C-alpha cells in the first residue's frame, strides 16, 4: 500500500495562527517532515510570511502588506483574533530570514516556499524571486520554490538549482500542458479540483502533491492514485493515523 508523505500546510494551522513561525515550529514538533508556507514582500522589499495580500484577517489591519514597511508590520499582532481571540496576542510577523534560521536548526525538515502572486504583481518577478533566493542559500538543500505563477518558476529555474513546483487549479489540460513544458519536480493541485472520474494522476518527471486534505482516509486514497505528498492544516491529527505516522519525523 502506498503511504503519502504529509506536508504541513502553512504550519500547524488548525490550532495556531497560520503562516507564522509559531505554526511552523508546532508543525515540526508534531512530526512534520515537510512544511509549506507563503512569502510576500513588504514595502521595503523584505520577504515575510503571509498568505493574504492584506493584514485584515491575520492582524485586523486594513492595509496591504506591500504598502507598509517591515518595521510597521512588526507593530501589529498577527494572531488571527477572529478565530483565536486573545490566545496569541503579541504574535509578530516572521521574516523569511527568521524562518531560515529555524530551518537550519532542524536540518531534516524540508520546505515548500510559495511565491505569492500578489507580490509578483506589485513588484515584478525579478525583484520578488531574487529577494527570496538571496535569503535561502544556507538552506538550499532543504527548499523548493512553488507558485501558481509560471514566470516566477521559470525565473527560479534559470537563476537557481532549486527544485520547483507548479501549482494550479482548476484542473485543466492547459495546466497539465504547462507542467509538461516546465518539467517541475513537483505538481500541486487542490483535492477538490480532481476530476471525479480520475483513476490515476498523470505521470511525469514530478511528484504529485495534493492540498486541502482534511482526513487520513482521504490522504490514503490519494496515495493510491499516485499522490506522493498530501498537504494538510491538521498535521498532528493526521499523524495519529497508524500508517501515516510511519512517514512522520517525530521530535520525541
Residue frames relative to the residue before (quaternion, step in Angstrom):
aa qw qx qy qz dx dy dz
X 1.0000 0.0000 0.0000 0.0000 0.00 0.00 0.00
X 0.4024 -0.7022 0.5334 0.2460 3.58 -0.91 0.92
X 0.1147 -0.7772 0.6170 0.0470 3.56 -1.01 0.88
X 0.3397 -0.7764 0.4870 0.2111 3.61 -0.54 1.06
X 0.4494 -0.6151 0.5658 0.3155 3.51 -1.33 0.35
X 0.3230 -0.7611 0.5300 0.1884 3.59 -0.87 0.91
X 0.1796 -0.7524 0.6282 0.0834 3.53 -1.14 0.82
X 0.3526 -0.7265 0.5489 0.2158 3.58 -0.82 0.97
X 0.2834 -0.7939 0.5241 0.1212 3.55 -0.34 1.34
X 0.8276 -0.1141 -0.0023 0.5496 3.59 -0.41 1.32
X 0.7001 -0.4327 0.2594 0.5054 3.55 1.07 0.72
X 0.6813 -0.4191 0.3598 0.4803 3.55 -1.22 -0.46
X 0.0016 -0.8955 0.4442 -0.0273 3.51 0.69 1.22
X 0.5164 0.6283 -0.4384 0.3826 3.59 1.20 -0.12
X 0.8210 0.2571 -0.0932 0.5011 3.58 0.96 -0.86
X 0.7529 0.2955 -0.1743 0.5617 3.60 1.26 -0.13
X 0.6312 -0.5164 0.3860 0.4313 3.62 -1.12 0.45
X 0.4242 -0.7543 0.4399 0.2400 3.55 -0.59 1.14
X 0.8267 0.2243 -0.1724 0.4863 3.51 -1.30 0.51
X 0.5275 0.5638 -0.4479 0.4508 3.55 0.96 0.93
X 0.6310 -0.5308 0.3940 0.4060 3.54 -1.21 0.42
X 0.5930 0.5663 -0.3585 0.4463 3.59 1.09 -0.67
X 0.6760 0.4900 -0.2989 0.4622 3.60 0.87 -0.92
X 0.6406 0.5141 -0.3285 0.4664 3.60 1.02 -0.72
X 0.6519 0.5154 -0.3125 0.4602 3.57 0.93 -0.88
X 0.6715 0.4950 -0.2964 0.4650 3.56 0.93 -0.90
X 0.6187 0.5437 -0.3434 0.4512 3.59 1.05 -0.71
X 0.6641 0.4875 -0.3021 0.4796 3.58 0.91 -0.87
X 0.6436 0.5190 -0.3219 0.4613 3.58 0.96 -0.83
X 0.6634 0.5091 -0.2966 0.4612 3.59 1.09 -0.74
X 0.6551 -0.5387 0.3029 0.4346 3.59 1.26 -0.28
X 0.4014 0.7261 -0.4782 0.2880 3.59 1.21 0.19
X 0.2707 -0.7360 0.5997 0.1595 3.54 -0.98 0.89
X 0.7738 0.2401 -0.1009 0.5773 3.56 1.20 -0.66
X 0.1382 -0.7612 0.6302 0.0661 3.52 -1.13 0.82
X 0.0946 -0.7430 0.6543 0.1043 3.54 -1.27 0.49
X 0.1340 0.7815 -0.6004 0.1043 3.56 -0.91 0.94
X 0.4532 -0.7123 0.4945 0.2066 3.52 -1.30 0.54
X 0.1703 -0.7895 0.5849 0.0752 3.54 -1.08 0.77
X 0.0005 0.7554 -0.6551 0.0166 3.53 -1.09 0.92
X 0.4214 -0.6862 0.5261 0.2734 3.56 -1.30 0.16
X 0.4228 -0.6524 0.5684 0.2693 3.52 -1.19 0.69
X 0.7179 -0.4311 0.3141 0.4474 3.57 -1.30 0.10
X 0.7290 0.3897 -0.2346 0.5115 3.57 1.10 -0.66
X 0.6414 -0.6228 0.2981 0.3345 3.56 1.16 0.64
X 0.4727 0.6690 -0.4502 0.3554 3.59 1.18 0.42
X 0.3768 -0.7203 0.5270 0.2478 3.63 -0.77 0.94
X 0.0151 0.8006 -0.5959 0.0613 3.56 -0.79 1.09
X 0.5370 -0.6018 0.4807 0.3442 3.56 -1.30 0.34
X 0.3613 0.7033 -0.5593 0.2490 3.56 -0.70 1.08
X 0.3322 -0.7482 0.5441 0.1837 3.55 -0.90 0.95
X 0.7414 0.4172 -0.2222 0.4763 3.56 0.80 -1.05
X 0.5403 -0.6078 0.4674 0.3467 3.55 -1.22 0.45
X 0.7585 0.2887 -0.1714 0.5584 3.58 1.17 -0.56
X 0.5392 -0.6337 0.4616 0.3077 3.54 -1.35 0.23
X 0.3737 0.7847 -0.4538 0.1966 3.59 1.27 -0.09
X 0.7358 0.4333 -0.2572 0.4525 3.59 0.66 -1.04
X 0.7344 0.4375 -0.2476 0.4560 3.57 0.84 -0.92
X 0.8391 0.1795 -0.0440 0.5116 3.58 0.89 -0.93
X 0.4562 -0.7059 0.4418 0.3136 3.60 1.24 -0.04
X 0.5397 0.6100 -0.3885 0.4310 3.56 1.20 0.55
X 0.3218 -0.7625 0.5338 0.1736 3.57 -0.77 1.06
X 0.4958 0.6069 -0.4649 0.4119 3.55 0.34 1.31
X 0.4277 -0.6638 0.5465 0.2788 3.54 -1.19 0.60
X 0.5662 -0.6202 0.4132 0.3520 3.57 -1.02 0.76
X 0.6592 0.5150 -0.3320 0.4358 3.62 1.02 -0.64
X 0.6269 0.5493 -0.3320 0.4416 3.59 1.29 -0.13
X 0.7642 0.3366 -0.1770 0.5210 3.58 1.20 -0.36
X 0.5289 -0.6339 0.4706 0.3114 3.52 -1.22 0.54
X 0.6495 -0.4784 0.3997 0.4353 3.55 -1.30 0.18
X 0.6281 0.5511 -0.3467 0.4260 3.60 0.92 -0.83
X 0.6738 0.4657 -0.3059 0.4854 3.59 0.94 -0.81
X 0.6371 0.5354 -0.3360 0.4411 3.59 0.92 -0.85
X 0.6331 0.5515 -0.3226 0.4370 3.57 1.10 -0.71
X 0.6186 0.5570 -0.3553 0.4252 3.60 1.15 -0.34
X 0.6724 0.4935 -0.2910 0.4687 3.60 1.24 -0.30
X 0.4095 -0.6851 0.5475 0.2514 3.54 -1.21 0.60
X 0.2028 -0.7816 0.5836 0.0854 3.58 -0.63 1.17
X 0.2295 0.8370 -0.4446 0.2216 3.51 0.52 1.29
X 0.3319 -0.7525 0.5003 0.2708 3.62 1.28 0.01
X 0.0218 -0.8810 0.4726 0.0100 3.54 0.87 1.05
X 0.6132 0.5547 -0.3667 0.4265 3.63 1.01 -0.64
X 0.7167 0.4303 -0.2446 0.4913 3.57 1.09 -0.66
X 0.8259 0.2613 -0.0868 0.4920 3.57 0.92 -0.94
X 0.4235 -0.6869 0.4864 0.3349 3.60 1.20 -0.11
X 0.7733 -0.3342 0.2599 0.4719 3.58 -0.99 -0.88
X 0.3400 0.7961 -0.4611 0.1948 3.59 1.27 0.10
X 0.7984 0.2367 -0.1140 0.5419 3.60 1.06 -0.70
X 0.1454 0.8166 -0.5385 0.1488 3.55 1.08 0.77
X 0.8202 0.2076 -0.2051 0.4920 3.55 -1.09 0.87
X 0.3997 0.6637 -0.5154 0.3662 3.58 1.14 0.58
X 0.2170 -0.8346 0.4991 0.0850 3.59 -0.41 1.23
X 0.6173 -0.5350 0.4296 0.3850 3.51 -1.27 0.46
X 0.3017 -0.7575 0.5547 0.1658 3.58 -1.09 0.75
X 0.3570 -0.6995 0.5755 0.2284 3.53 -1.12 0.70
X 0.6156 -0.5242 0.4251 0.4068 3.55 -1.24 0.36
X 0.5926 0.5776 -0.3603 0.4307 3.58 1.06 -0.69
X 0.6653 0.4895 -0.3022 0.4759 3.58 0.99 -0.80
X 0.6285 0.5186 -0.3362 0.4722 3.57 1.05 -0.70
X 0.6048 0.5555 -0.3472 0.4529 3.58 1.04 -0.76
X 0.6604 0.4991 -0.3118 0.4664 3.58 0.89 -0.89
X 0.6363 0.5149 -0.3278 0.4718 3.58 1.01 -0.75
X 0.6820 0.4895 -0.2994 0.4534 3.60 0.84 -0.91
X 0.5980 0.5514 -0.3614 0.4557 3.58 1.10 -0.59
X 0.6702 0.4967 -0.2947 0.4662 3.58 1.13 -0.60
X 0.7524 0.2526 -0.1611 0.5866 3.58 1.29 -0.23
X 0.0949 -0.8911 0.4404 0.0539 3.56 0.67 1.19
X 0.6295 0.5276 -0.3530 0.4480 3.61 1.18 -0.23
X 0.5660 0.5925 -0.3818 0.4276 3.58 1.29 -0.12
X 0.1945 -0.7682 0.6017 0.1004 3.55 -1.03 0.86
X 0.1890 -0.8087 0.5537 0.0601 3.58 -1.05 0.80
X 0.1964 -0.7139 0.6603 0.1255 3.52 -1.12 0.85
X 0.1428 -0.8070 0.5723 0.0288 3.55 -0.49 1.26
X 0.1849 -0.8079 0.5521 0.0911 3.56 -0.44 1.21
X 0.2818 -0.7391 0.5962 0.1373 3.54 -0.89 1.08
X 0.2931 -0.8164 0.4761 0.1450 3.57 -0.35 1.26
X 0.5357 -0.6641 0.4326 0.2913 3.53 -1.02 0.90
X 0.5830 0.5894 -0.3906 0.4001 3.63 1.03 -0.62
X 0.6901 0.4556 -0.2828 0.4860 3.58 0.93 -0.84
X 0.6098 0.5467 -0.3526 0.4527 3.58 1.07 -0.68
X 0.6564 0.5032 -0.3101 0.4688 3.58 0.99 -0.79
X 0.6999 0.4854 -0.2724 0.4477 3.56 0.98 -0.83
X 0.8299 0.2526 -0.0860 0.4900 3.57 0.82 -1.00
X 0.5064 -0.6436 0.4300 0.3801 3.59 1.19 -0.41
X 0.6485 -0.5621 0.3649 0.3612 3.52 -1.19 0.67
X 0.6568 0.5427 -0.3227 0.4123 3.59 0.77 -1.03
X 0.7141 0.4629 -0.2723 0.4490 3.59 0.72 -1.05
X 0.6997 0.4789 -0.2922 0.4424 3.58 0.81 -0.95
X 0.7110 0.4451 -0.2833 0.4649 3.59 0.71 -1.00
X 0.6332 0.5280 -0.3381 0.4538 3.59 0.99 -0.74
X 0.6339 0.5322 -0.3303 0.4537 3.59 0.99 -0.82
X 0.6620 0.4888 -0.3029 0.4807 3.57 1.01 -0.78
X 0.6630 0.5118 -0.3100 0.4499 3.58 0.86 -0.95
X 0.6455 0.5424 -0.3237 0.4294 3.58 1.02 -0.75
X 0.6811 0.5056 -0.2859 0.4459 3.60 1.16 -0.53
X 0.7991 0.4204 -0.1552 0.4007 3.60 1.01 -0.71
X 0.3162 0.7705 -0.5209 0.1870 3.68 1.06 0.26
X 0.6773 0.5220 -0.3053 0.4191 3.60 0.98 -0.77
X 0.7558 0.2810 -0.1920 0.5595 3.59 1.25 -0.24
X 0.2289 0.8244 -0.4971 0.1441 3.58 1.18 0.47
X 0.6542 0.5112 -0.3226 0.4546 3.60 1.10 -0.56
X 0.6802 0.4734 -0.2836 0.4826 3.60 1.29 -0.11
X 0.7236 0.4913 -0.2057 0.4390 3.59 1.27 -0.30
X 0.0346 -0.7123 0.6950 0.0915 3.46 -1.43 0.38
X 0.3213 -0.7271 0.5731 0.1990 3.57 -1.12 0.69
X 0.0355 -0.8044 0.5930 -0.0090 3.56 -0.84 0.97
X 0.0900 0.8010 -0.5874 0.0734 3.57 -1.15 0.53
X 0.4804 -0.5976 0.5574 0.3184 3.50 -1.39 0.36
X 0.6617 0.5246 -0.2881 0.4516 3.58 1.24 -0.43
X 0.3975 -0.7545 0.4795 0.2067 3.54 -0.47 1.25
X 0.6622 0.5211 -0.3219 0.4317 3.61 0.91 -0.86
X 0.6201 0.5355 -0.3485 0.4553 3.60 1.04 -0.67
X 0.6651 0.4946 -0.3038 0.4698 3.57 0.99 -0.80
X 0.6355 0.5140 -0.3369 0.4674 3.59 1.01 -0.72
X 0.6277 0.5185 -0.3326 0.4760 3.58 1.04 -0.74
X 0.6575 0.5095 -0.3115 0.4595 3.58 0.91 -0.89
X 0.6449 0.5223 -0.3196 0.4573 3.57 0.97 -0.82
X 0.6844 0.4934 -0.2825 0.4565 3.57 0.98 -0.86
X 0.8041 0.3359 -0.1391 0.4704 3.57 0.94 -0.89
X 0.7730 0.2049 -0.1665 0.5768 3.59 1.22 0.20
X 0.4375 -0.6679 0.5295 0.2866 3.53 -1.33 0.13
X 0.3788 0.7482 -0.4707 0.2741 3.58 1.26 0.26
X 0.5229 -0.5813 0.5043 0.3666 3.58 -1.16 0.50
X 0.1864 -0.7752 0.5928 0.1138 3.56 -1.17 0.58
X 0.1655 -0.7787 0.5973 0.0974 3.53 -1.29 0.46
X 0.2827 -0.7517 0.5781 0.1444 3.57 -0.82 1.08
X 0.1257 -0.7911 0.5974 0.0387 3.57 -0.74 1.09
X 0.1215 0.8082 -0.5698 0.0860 3.59 -0.81 0.91
X 0.1626 0.7025 -0.6909 0.0528 3.45 -1.46 0.42
X 0.5410 -0.1840 -0.8206 0.0079 1.58 -2.05 1.38
X 0.6823 -0.4479 0.3762 0.4386 3.54 -1.35 0.06
X 0.1927 0.7809 -0.5755 0.1477 3.58 -0.87 0.93
X 0.5996 -0.5477 0.4434 0.3794 3.53 -1.25 0.43
X 0.6180 0.5583 -0.3455 0.4325 3.58 1.06 -0.74
X 0.6592 0.4992 -0.3108 0.4687 3.59 0.95 -0.85
X 0.6553 0.4967 -0.3145 0.4742 3.58 0.97 -0.78
X 0.6065 0.5478 -0.3463 0.4606 3.58 1.12 -0.62
X 0.6159 0.5274 -0.3350 0.4799 3.58 1.06 -0.78
X 0.6462 0.5257 -0.3211 0.4504 3.57 0.93 -0.88
X 0.6714 0.4984 -0.3084 0.4535 3.58 0.89 -0.86
X 0.6641 0.4884 -0.3008 0.4795 3.57 1.10 -0.65
X 0.6893 0.4821 -0.2803 0.4625 3.59 0.94 -0.89
X 0.1159 -0.8137 0.5466 0.1607 3.56 1.06 -0.86
X 0.1292 0.8160 -0.5513 0.1165 3.60 0.71 1.04
X 0.5794 -0.5696 0.4498 0.3708 3.54 -1.29 0.25
X 0.7861 0.1617 -0.0712 0.5923 3.57 1.21 -0.57
X 0.0910 -0.7401 0.6598 0.0931 3.54 -1.26 0.55
X 0.1497 -0.8018 0.5779 0.0273 3.55 -0.80 1.13
X 0.1618 0.7580 -0.6304 0.0427 3.54 -1.17 0.62
X 0.6100 -0.5676 0.4308 0.3465 3.53 -1.34 0.45
X 0.5491 -0.6211 0.4456 0.3379 3.57 -0.98 0.83
X 0.6759 0.5028 -0.2961 0.4501 3.58 1.01 -0.79
X 0.6183 0.5555 -0.3439 0.4369 3.60 1.25 -0.29
X 0.5363 0.6479 -0.4092 0.3538 3.59 1.19 -0.38
X 0.4908 -0.6588 0.4753 0.3149 3.61 -0.87 0.86
X 0.5603 -0.6362 0.4171 0.3277 3.58 -0.95 0.89
X 0.7104 0.4673 -0.2600 0.4576 3.58 1.06 -0.72
X 0.4578 0.7111 -0.4390 0.3034 3.61 1.27 -0.12
X 0.1380 -0.8086 0.5688 0.0597 3.58 -0.78 1.02
X 0.7887 0.0392 -0.0327 0.6127 3.59 1.25 -0.33
X 0.4597 -0.6782 0.4997 0.2810 3.57 -0.92 0.91
X 0.5596 -0.6255 0.4177 0.3480 3.62 -0.93 0.81
X 0.4052 -0.7217 0.5107 0.2326 3.54 -0.93 0.90
X 0.1459 0.7578 -0.6275 0.1032 3.51 -1.27 0.55
X 0.6656 -0.4962 0.3584 0.4269 3.59 -1.26 -0.09
X 0.5931 0.5622 -0.3407 0.4649 3.58 1.06 0.75
X 0.3743 -0.6378 0.6030 0.2993 3.47 -1.43 0.02
X 0.3896 -0.7089 0.5384 0.2362 3.56 -1.05 0.77
X 0.0599 -0.7556 0.6519 0.0224 3.55 -1.10 0.89
X 0.1180 -0.8029 0.5839 0.0226 3.58 -0.67 1.14
X 0.1498 -0.8264 0.5398 0.0570 3.57 -0.71 1.05
X 0.7349 0.3622 -0.3465 0.4568 3.53 -1.43 0.29
X 0.3780 0.6895 -0.5106 0.3478 3.54 0.86 1.06
X 0.2106 -0.8505 0.4784 0.0582 3.55 -0.56 1.18
X 0.8090 0.2073 -0.1050 0.5400 3.60 1.13 -0.36
X 0.6500 -0.5749 0.3573 0.3455 3.51 -1.23 0.65
X 0.6473 0.5285 -0.3395 0.4316 3.60 0.92 -0.78
X 0.6295 0.5159 -0.3332 0.4760 3.59 1.03 -0.73
X 0.6289 0.5393 -0.3288 0.4534 3.57 1.01 -0.82
X 0.6714 0.4924 -0.3003 0.4653 3.57 0.93 -0.87
X 0.6336 0.5211 -0.3346 0.4637 3.61 1.02 -0.74
X 0.6470 0.5213 -0.3174 0.4571 3.57 0.98 -0.82
X 0.6177 0.5447 -0.3454 0.4500 3.58 1.04 -0.72
X 0.6547 0.5308 -0.3181 0.4340 3.58 1.02 -0.74
X 0.7203 0.3812 -0.2653 0.5152 3.63 1.15 -0.37
X 0.7587 -0.4524 0.1933 0.4270 3.58 1.20 0.45
X 0.4864 0.6525 -0.4550 0.3614 3.62 1.20 0.13
X 0.2767 -0.7639 0.5637 0.1488 3.56 -0.80 1.03
X 0.7910 0.1637 -0.0588 0.5865 3.55 1.12 -0.76
X 0.1089 -0.7711 0.6260 0.0399 3.52 -1.16 0.74
X 0.2529 -0.7771 0.5619 0.1282 3.57 -0.79 1.06
X 0.0282 0.8042 -0.5913 0.0533 3.53 -1.02 0.87
X 0.4554 -0.6478 0.5374 0.2901 3.55 -1.22 0.59
X 0.7397 0.4188 -0.1942 0.4896 3.58 1.18 -0.62
X 0.0245 -0.8666 0.4981 0.0156 3.56 0.78 1.02
X 0.6646 0.5132 -0.3164 0.4413 3.60 0.90 -0.86
X 0.6641 0.5049 -0.2967 0.4648 3.56 0.94 -0.93
X 0.6636 0.5116 -0.3085 0.4502 3.58 0.93 -0.88
X 0.6901 0.4936 -0.2827 0.4475 3.57 1.00 -0.80
X 0.5382 0.5935 -0.4206 0.4258 3.58 1.24 0.08
X 0.5193 0.6129 -0.4151 0.4271 3.57 1.29 -0.26
X 0.5631 -0.6657 0.3674 0.3236 3.59 -0.74 1.07
X 0.7217 0.4305 -0.2659 0.4724 3.59 0.85 -0.91
X 0.6628 0.5020 -0.3186 0.4552 3.60 0.90 -0.84
X 0.5896 0.5956 -0.3664 0.4042 3.58 1.06 -0.67
X 0.6032 0.5765 -0.3585 0.4187 3.58 1.12 -0.57
X 0.6923 0.4459 -0.2753 0.4960 3.59 1.25 -0.37
X 0.5179 0.6641 -0.4064 0.3544 3.58 1.25 0.07
X 0.3224 -0.6926 0.6062 0.2212 3.54 -1.35 0.24
X 0.0930 -0.8560 0.5076 0.0307 3.53 0.44 1.24
X 0.3866 -0.7519 0.4947 0.2012 3.55 -0.92 0.98
X 0.7150 0.3962 -0.2452 0.5213 3.56 1.22 -0.27
